Amino acid sequence: MPSVEGIGARRAALQILDAVLRRDRTLDAAGSAIRNLSPPDHALAVAIAGEALRRLPDLDALIDSATRLRLPDDSKGRMVLRLALAQKIGLGTPDHALVATALPLVDGGPRRLVHGVLGTLLRRGVPANDTPRLPIEVEERWRTAWGQETVEAARRQIARRPALDLTFADDAEAQAYAQAHEGANLAANHVRLRSSSVGDLAGFHEGRWWVQDLAASLPARMIEGGARDVLDLCAAPGGKTMQLAAAGHRVTAVDASESRLARLRENLGRTHLDATLVEADALRWEAAREYDAILLDAPCSATGTFRRHPEVLYRARPRVIAEASELQDRLLDRAAQWLKPGGALVYSVCSLEPQEGEAVVRTFLNRHRQFQLDAPNGLPNFVPVSPEGWVRILPGLLETEGGLDGFFTARLVRTG
Ligand SMILES: C[S@@+](CC[C@H](N)C(=O)[O-])C[C@H]1O[C@@H](n2cnc3c(N)ncnc32)[C@H](O)[C@@H]1O
């Protein structure tokens, strides 16, 4: 049988979606496991699977509205229909191409059912949707924590492609770059672009900037300048290490992952910045001295990055969040031992779960009476500082400018 045009990318999209939803892989890892596709087909496969993950609850509701048979969640038929509808809604693929590339994927399976459901939905008209629903558990959790407005902002954000944020070592360069590339300077050393193809952008190979969501640049901004001895814990791939090194600090960067540290080393080489790298588990490593400042950017559920990594909404189950929170407590306790009196310990997570942010800091302060929250200075003025003194970035902040990742950061000062 002659092969249908575009089927390779769709087959790969099916493998990726399956790996994410049934085997708990990240979208990046599942995409990297796909070989033998041309770069455009590979990009298309990841885009289709990503689009399905952004819209999964709505796609499932559409599918269920067109058949009385309940297709199991992880069945091939449902997966193929999700991918076809995601292409229709998110990528504008023509109907004939959707059908032609969907049916061969269910050869030997429920081909007639898939054909029937797709035909019904296409005849009925598949509505465009700028505010796709998030998984119900996530909506409930975020509604309880942050309110309905935040849930609605998150729905708007997941449908859009986030802007590209660059951090520059040098602020004057950032300003000139924004002018030359129609970018916006939303903070010192920062440029926001609408384009998203990193490797093609001027200045990447020369190491003038690195990609970093504006929210993720806040913790390093909370460590005051002045050539301090700074410990960067959980440092790789090094966005914050580079900020600290560019600000003139002597940085020791610790991370447990060899491969991620290799990326950090590459990043430092490309940007001509310097730091001492240590491959170690921070729960076992012992610092040989005390530091003026410590930044702990802890491993977390990463639910704040749902715009770029929609699968986090499915991977961050309550048990995952509880385990992350416990690890964060332990890492903070370790970090606290290595700080000089008067020094600042900045804690951050790219999570929208209070269990990993506010709750971790509250219990830390109960365990460590010699620490207190210190409202940060030097942040861009759009950044909200809570009455307690920490920074919580929610979906909806700076929305007209393109939004930010969900984030939490706090500056804890050792008083005694
Ligand atoms: C949120 S990422 C760090 C991002 C980084 N700070 C940046 O700005 O590019 C968390 C990092 O923690 C590291 N990690 C996880 N558990 C660790 C541990 N016990 N000790 C040291 N590093 C750990 C992971 O390898 C990962 O690189």
PDBQT file of the ligand as one rigid body, heavy atoms in Angstrom, charges set to zero:
ROOT
HETATM    1  C1  LIG A 501      14.795  23.346  38.804  1.00  0.00    +0.000 C 
HETATM    2  S1  LIG A 501      16.178  22.496  38.217  1.00  0.00    +0.000 S 
HETATM    3  C2  LIG A 501      17.434  23.725  38.343  1.00  0.00    +0.000 C 
HETATM    4  C3  LIG A 501      17.446  24.788  37.292  1.00  0.00    +0.000 C 
HETATM    5  C4  LIG A 501      18.647  25.702  37.418  1.00  0.00    +0.000 C 
HETATM    6  N1  LIG A 501      18.752  26.296  38.732  1.00  0.00    +0.000 N 
HETATM    7  C5  LIG A 501      18.669  26.796  36.383  1.00  0.00    +0.000 C 
HETATM    8  O1  LIG A 501      18.404  27.959  36.702  1.00  0.00    +0.000 OA
HETATM    9  O2  LIG A 501      18.986  26.497  35.223  1.00  0.00    +0.000 OA
HETATM   10  C6  LIG A 501      16.548  21.433  39.571  1.00  0.00    +0.000 C 
HETATM   11  C7  LIG A 501      17.908  20.774  39.506  1.00  0.00    +0.000 C 
HETATM   12  O3  LIG A 501      18.098  20.078  40.736  1.00  0.00    +0.000 OA
HETATM   13  C8  LIG A 501      18.955  19.006  40.510  1.00  0.00    +0.000 C 
HETATM   14  N2  LIG A 501      18.833  18.114  41.683  1.00  0.00    +0.000 N 
HETATM   15  C9  LIG A 501      17.781  17.336  42.043  1.00  0.00    +0.000 A 
HETATM   16  N3  LIG A 501      18.027  16.714  43.224  1.00  0.00    +0.000 NA
HETATM   17  C10 LIG A 501      19.259  17.136  43.619  1.00  0.00    +0.000 A 
HETATM   18  C11 LIG A 501      20.067  16.857  44.757  1.00  0.00    +0.000 A 
HETATM   19  N4  LIG A 501      19.655  16.014  45.715  1.00  0.00    +0.000 N 
HETATM   20  N5  LIG A 501      21.282  17.453  44.830  1.00  0.00    +0.000 NA
HETATM   21  C12 LIG A 501      21.709  18.281  43.859  1.00  0.00    +0.000 A 
HETATM   22  N6  LIG A 501      20.986  18.572  42.764  1.00  0.00    +0.000 NA
HETATM   23  C13 LIG A 501      19.777  18.013  42.646  1.00  0.00    +0.000 A 
HETATM   24  C14 LIG A 501      18.475  18.435  39.187  1.00  0.00    +0.000 C 
HETATM   25  O4  LIG A 501      19.487  17.690  38.552  1.00  0.00    +0.000 OA
HETATM   26  C15 LIG A 501      18.111  19.722  38.426  1.00  0.00    +0.000 C 
HETATM   27  O5  LIG A 501      19.171  20.105  37.596  1.00  0.00    +0.000 OA
ENDROOT
TORSDOF 0
